[in-house]
Amino acid sequence: MDSDFSRGYGPNTESDFGFAFNDSNFSDRILMVQIVPDSKSDDVDVLTRREEEVLNCNMLDTEDVLAYENQDEEATSLRHFKGDGEASKSTDSSTSMDSATGLQIRSIHISSPILAAKSPFFYKLFSNGMRESEQRHVTVQIHASEEAAFMDLLNFMYSNTLSTITPSALLDVLMAADKFEVASCMRHCSRLLRNLPMTCESALLYLDLPSSVLMADAVLPLTDAAKQFLAARFKDITKFQEEVLNLPLAGIEAVLSNDDLLVASEDAVYDFVLKWARIHYPNLEQRREIFSSNLCRLIRFPYMTCRKLKKVLTCNDFDPELASKDVLEALFFKAEAPYRQRSLAAEEGNASHHRFVERAYKYRPVKVVEFELPRQQCIVYLDLKRDECNNLFPSGRVYSQAFHLGGQGFFLSAHCNMDQQSAFHCFGLFLGMQEKGAVSFAVDYEFAARTKPTEEYVSKYKGNYTFTGGKAVGYRNLFGIPWTAFTAEDSLYFINGILHLRAELTIRQLVL
């Protein structure tokens, strides 16, 4: 998180004190860096460790300070020469071993005002009001794998520049900057990493940083870029199904949070998430926990079919209480316009929660009301946006999700086609039977649409048809007008940019 300590200091500013880094002439303190050997568990690259190790920082005891005074005097005679004998400014970074702890010690001349101005961590270290804060020597403890990054960080606090340019080294410095609360360096590393070519591997690495780093404002542009890269890379989830199934949790969250995900329906998203969870979390209790904490918010239950929502209630992978809550919320969203409006308004502008935002599904969601008595009947509502209708010209089609009547699947399809005399393009609506089989249905059907100025549903076509699997029936010119009149700005059929269609189906006779 940014703080007042970092304001006014950053790349391309005039506050460049690189000449004073590790120079006794411009320093009032000596920083003693205790270097702890990495344990075997630390041998893996520090960049990919999931959790941040605890950083121990304290002040040296009085006896330790006296022990280092002699060492400091000995080092002074070498300050005017570089290691190769070339003349140098008065700088030195000596290294020794602490006989008491067995740790390697690196001493660096520092300016407490410069470090305190850049870092709340060092500000508190130098101004805690205790006697030790007034002593010349202070010490911090780091792991050996962090030494290079820590030195780069110290240099940045003076010069506002970094010598390293490789992604792995920049991430090391980013981690160090987070530990020592140097927000300006975190921003600088984040900007440099964003300018590098993004890959799936690097994007996943950025999203797998420790939680303290991910929550920092300075790193948000980097993690947002990583999420956008993965969302765009795997936008067509059916095309890259195997690759997406192998993604870790952070990757699957980035992909399935995408509003523009190319997917047949939200039912397909639910099935995919269930499959991914069973692969990555074979233990049932762990799977339930990950659904509760992460996965459920990726599924947009309000756009699932009622048939699939029933399966959610009986799915053992979900906590029963959570499943009931999500399904009930989805049903309220489908049935009640005020609840739907409140839900969408609550999520407006919230980039992290899109549970009520409709994706661009291949099969458009429908709302269905079913009746069993006195005859099996259903009423289906299909809404299409003006842009969706415009995209149908000149010969496109859009299909609805499947809905069921009498145990058989049906669907609606909207077309842009030529009228029966092939004189002009027009809007057509058709009803099809999904499954193939020996059973036939004699069905009465009626198509209606909301119409201005009353905005009530007005019947446009009635008919009856004996369906068998794969058959469809409908009307080529539902509104009896050319396509240009249908899509015109003053069209009677678009209300606030939405075309509201209704189909009513009643089974007349089951034919065996």
N, C-alpha and C positions, 0 to 999 in steps of 0.2 A: 504494500500500500504506500502511495506517495505521502510524503510529509514535508513540512516546512524546511527540513534540513537539506533537502535536495533542490529546492527552488533557487534558481539563479546559477546553478552549476550543472553543466551538461555539455555534450558535444557542440562544437562550433560556437562556444561562448568565449569571452575574454579571460575567464578564470582558469588560466593554465599555469599551474604551479609545478610542472614536471621537473623544472630545474632544481626544485627543493627536495625531491624524493630521495630519501635515505642519505641526506646530507646533514652532517652535524651542525653546520653553520646556520641552518634554517630549521633546526629541530629542538624541541624542548623535552622530549621523552625518548626512551628506548623501549621498543616493543619486543618482548621475548616470546617467540613463537615455539611452543612445545609441539613437537611432531610425533604423534603416536603411530607406531607401526600398524598397518592394516592387518586385521585378522584374516583367517582363511576365508571367512564368509564375505570379507570386503574385497576379495581379489577380483570380483566381477567389476565391470566398468561402473564407476560412481554415478554416471549419467542415468543408468537404468535401474538404480536402486529405487524401490517404490516408496520407502519411508525415509525421511530425513533423520540422520543420526543426531544425537544430542550434542550440542556444542558446549564444552565446559570452558568458562572464562573466569579468571580470578586475578587477584593481585599477589605478587610475590611476598613471602614473609621477609622480615627484616634481615635475617641471616642470609637468605638467598640473594638479596640485593647487594650485601657486602661482598659476597662471593663473586658477583658479576662485575663489581667495580674494577678489580684488577684485570679481568679479561678485557674490559672496555679500554683501559689504558694501553694494554698491549696492542689492541687493534688500531689505536689512534695512529701509531707510527706507520701503518700501512695505508692510511686513507688517501694519500696523495698519489697512489699508483694503482693501475689496473692489474689484473692477474698476469697480463703478458708484459708488464713492465712499462707500458705506455703511460704518459702523464695523464692524470685524471683530476676531476674536481674532488672535493673532500667528502667522499662517500665510502660506505663499507657495509657489507652484510655478512657478519661473521657467523660461523656455525661451530657448535661445540656439543659435548655430551654432558648431561647433568648426572653427576656421580650418585646423587641421592635417589633419583627416579629412573635412571638409565635411559632417559628420553633424549632425543636429539633436540638441541636448542638453536634457533636461528634468531639473531638479534638484528633489529632494523631501527634506524633513526627515523622518528616520526614527528610531525607537527600536530599537536593535539587540536589546535583550532581548525586546521584543514580537515582532519578526520571527523571531528565533532560536527562540522558544518555539513558534511555529506551523509553522516550516519547517526541515527538516534542511538544505535547500539554503543558507538564510541562516545557519544555525548554523555550518555548515562555512566559509562565507564570512567570518564574523566571528571564527572561532577556529581558523584553520589554523596558528597558531604562527609565521607569517612577519611580518616588519616591517610589510608592507602591511596586514595585518589590524588593526593598531593605528591606522592613519591614519583621519582623520575622513571622507574622501571615498572612496566605493566606487562602482563602475560596473557596470552590466549592459547588454547589447545586445539589442534586440528589433526586430522589423519594424514598420513603420508600421501595418499592419493589426491588430497586437496591442496597440497602445497603450491603447485604451479598456478592453480586458479586463484588462490589467495594472494599470491604475489602480483598476479595480473590485476586483481581487484584493488590492491593498495596503490598500484601505479595509476590505475584509472582515477582514483579519488584525487590524485594530484594533477593529472594531465588531461582527463576526460577522453582518453583514447585507449584502445586495446591493440596490442601487437598481434594477437591471435585472430585467425579468420576461419579456422575449420569448425564445422558444426559441433563436433564433440567437445572441443576446447571452449567454445562459446557457451555451451550448456553447462560445462564445469564452472565457468565464471558466473553464469546466471544463478546457479545453486549457491555459490559462495556469497553473491550479492544479496540473495534472499536471507541467508543466515545472519549476515552482518547489517541488514536493513539499509542497503544502498540502492534506493529506488531509481536514481538516475542511471546507474549501471545496468539495472534490470531492464529499463526502457531501451538502453543502447543495445544490449545483447538481443533483446526481442526484435528490435528493428533490423539488426544485421541478419538474424536468422530468417526473418520474413523476406528479406531480399535474396536469399539463396533459393535455388530450385527446390520445390516441394516434391517429396515422394511419399508413397504410402508408409514406408518405414519411418521417415522423419516425422510425418504427421502423427503417427501413433506414438512416437517417442515424446513429442511435445505434449500430447494428451496424457502421458503416463508420468509426468513430473510429480513430485510430492505435492500434497494438497496445499501446503502453505504457499508454494510457488504458483499453483494454478489459481489461487484466490487473489493473487496480487493484481492490482489494476494495471501495472506496467506490463504484465504478461498476457492480459486478455486479448489484445490484437493478434498475438501469435497463436494462441489456442483457437481463437475464432477463425483465423486463416486455415488452421489445420482441419477444423470441423468442416469448413466450406469446401476444402479440397476433397475430403473423403466423401462428402455428400454429392459433389459433382462427379467424382470418379465412379461411384457406385449408384448413380441415379437410377439406372435401369437394373433393379435388383434381380429380376428374373434372368438377365443376361450374365450376371456375375454371382449367381447364387452360391456356388461352391466357395468362391473367394470371401464373400460376406459371411458365410457360415464359419469361416476360420478366423474372423476378426475377433479381437478381445473386446471386453465390455465397452471400453471407451470408444472403440471404432463403431460398434453396433449402435451405440447411442447417437453418434454423429450422423450415421446413415439414415436411421429411422426417424430422426427428428426433422428430416427434410420435408417441407410442405410439397415440393415438386417431385417427390418420389414416384417413379413410374411403376405402378403396381395395379393389378387387376381390381382389387377391392381391399377394404380393411380386413375382411375375413382372411385374405391371403397374408396380410401382415401378421395377424394373430397366429396363424399356422406356422409362419416362418419363425417368429419369436419363440414359440413353443419348441420348435425343432432345435433352434440355436441353444436354448436353455438346457435341453436334455443332453446335448452334446458336451457343453462346457461345465454343467453342474449336475453330474449323474446322481449325486446324493439328494434325496427328496427335500430334506430340511433346508439344505443350502439353496436349492432351487426355489423353494417357497420364499426364502429370505430375499433372494435377488429379485424375484418378481415384486415383492413388496417395496423394496428400496429403490429399484432402478427400472425394471422392465415394464411394469404396468403403465407408467406414464408415457411410454413409447407407443402404446396401442390406443387408437382413437375409437374407443368402444361405441360412442354415439353413431358412428357410421358403419358399424357391423350390422349384419342382418339379425333379425330376432331369432332365427333358427340357430345361428352360431352363438348368440348370446346365451341361449339355453344350454349349450355345451360348456360355456364358461362356468356356469353354476355347478356343473357336475365334474369339472376337471380337477383331478387330484393335485395338480401342480400348483394350484392357487390356494391360499388361505381362504376358507369358506366365507369368513366375515368380509374380507377384502373383495372377493368375487361378487358377493351380494351387493356391496356398496357400489362397485363399478357398473354392474348391470342395471341396478336401480337408477343410477345417475344417467345412464345411457337412455333408458326408457323414458325418463322425465324429459330429457332433451328432445327425443323424437316426438313426444306427444304434446308438449306444452310450449307454445310459442313464447310466452313471457319467460319461462325458465331458460329457453334457448337464447333469448336475447340477453338475459342477465349473464349467462355463462360466457357468451362471446364478448360481451362488454368487459367482463372481469379479466379476460385474457388479452384484450387489445393492448398491444405494445409490449407484451411480456414474451420475450424471445425464447425463454426457457420452458414455457408450458404451452403446448399447442394441442391439447387434448380435444378441443372443440373446433379446430380448424380443419376444414374439408380438404383433402388432397385432390390432385387431378387424376382420379381413378379412371382406369380403362372402362370399367362398368360403373355407371352413375348410381349413387345410392337412391333408394326409394323408401317411402314410408308406406306401411301396409296395415290395413285394418281387416281382420278376418272374422267371419261368422260361420257357425256350424248349422244353426237352425234359423228358419224352417228349411232352408237349403244351404248347401255349401257355397259361400260367397266371399269375395275379397274386394277391397277398394284400394287401389294403388295410386300413390302420388309421386310424380316425377317432376322435378324442377330443373330447368336448363338455363344457364346464363346466356345473355345476348352474344357474348364472344364465342361461346361454345356453338351456338347456332350459326353464327357467321362463318365459323371454321368448317361447317359442313358443305358449304358451296364449293364446287358445283355438283359433287356426287358423293359426298361423305355420309357416314352413318355413325350414330352413337347408340350404345346399348346400355340398358339398365342392369342392375344386379338382378339375380334370379329371385323370384318369389314363388310361393307354393300354394297350390289349391288342389284339394283332394289327393294330396300326397305326390303330386306331379309338379315339376318345375316349369315356370313360365318366365318370359322376359318381355320388355317393351323395347322397341328400336325406333329412333327418330331418323328420318332420311331427308336429304335434299335430292329430289329426282325430277324428271320431266312429267308433266301432266299426261293424261291418256292420249291426247292428240299431239304430244311432243311439241307443243307450241311455246311453253315457257317452263322455267324451273319453279318448283313449289315445295311446300313442307308436307311431309307425310309421316304418319304414325302407324306402327304395326305391332301386333301381338303375336308372339311365337311360343311354341311349346319346346321345352329344353330337351327332355329325355326321349330317347327312342325306345319303343316297346310295342307290345301287342295291344295295350289298353288305349282306347280312344275316348275322348270327351266331347260331348255336345255342349257348347258354351255360349251363353248370351253375353255380349260385351257391349260396353258403351264408352266412347271417348268424349272427354269434356276439357274445357280450358277456361281459366279466369279471363274475363273480358272487361275492358273499360267501357263505360265509366263506372258501372256498379261494382266491378271487381269480384263478381260472383262467378262460380263455375257455370258455364253454358254448354249444354250438350251439342256436340259437333257431328257425331256419327254413331249409329247403332247398328248392330248386326248379330248374327249367330253363325257358328262354325263348328264343324266336327273335327277336332284336333287329333292328330297322331304325331308321334315323335318327329321333331325336325320341321314341322309345318308352321307357317306363319300366315296371318291375315291382317288386313288393315285398309287404310285409305290413302291413296297417293297424294291427294290435295286436301288435307284436313280442313283448311280454312277457306278453300275456294277462291284463293287470290294468288297472284304471282309472288315469287320469292322476294322481289324488290319491295313490294307493298308489305309483305310479312315482316321484313327486317327494317323497315323505314323508322325514322325517329318518332313519328306520330303513330306507330303501329298500335292497334287496339290490344295486342296480346302480350306486350312486355310491360310489366308493372315493376317499377324501380329496377329495371334491367333484368328481370327474371320472367321466364315463360313457365307458367304453372299448368301442368297437365294432370289429368286424372283418368284412370281406367277402372271401370267396374266390371267384374267378372262373376258370373253365376253359372254353376253347373246345372244343366238341364237334364242330362241323361248320361249314365256311364255305360258305354258300349263295350261289350266283351268280344 
